[in-house]
């Protein structure tokens, strides 16, 4: 008997936005080293500011949601959580600039899925289908009003373009 396993990762636009920002930072930091002729204190200070962005990008590469006949497994900011359907206590969703789905299991286990997960609406509907008696009262209303915000991605892209502009302008 084949088990149906659905795997969802970080959506491509989020992944590419962070990737472009890292490339822009690398170009910018490379230019600093080239202009100074050595690794100096400015480079080291700026490199420290880049580390959280690189760490988050690595996390985005590994982030995933797996849904199968036995339950859900989420590797996200709160770690790796596996919750069987029989252990699900509640499924809720919060609206805002960024939407989150919370799957609460036995013993306080909590799996969190954010809307930078590819096919977020499909994930929400699949959870509804798998555990219909566990979703919150307002789940369907929130899901029907869901609209992805692209503001944070626009800020990332603006920052990347600004860094590339400064690097190119300084190089010429």
Buried (B, 14 or more C-beta within 10 A) or exposed (E): EEEEEEEBBBBEBBBBBBBBBBEBBBBBBEBBEEEEEEEEEEBEEEBEEBEEBBEBBEBBEEBBBBBBEBBBBBBBEEEEBBBEBEBBBBBBBEBEEEBBBBBBBEEEBBBBBBBBBBBBEEBBEBBBEBBEEBBBEEBBEBBEEEEBEEEEBEEBBEBBEEBBEBBEEEEE
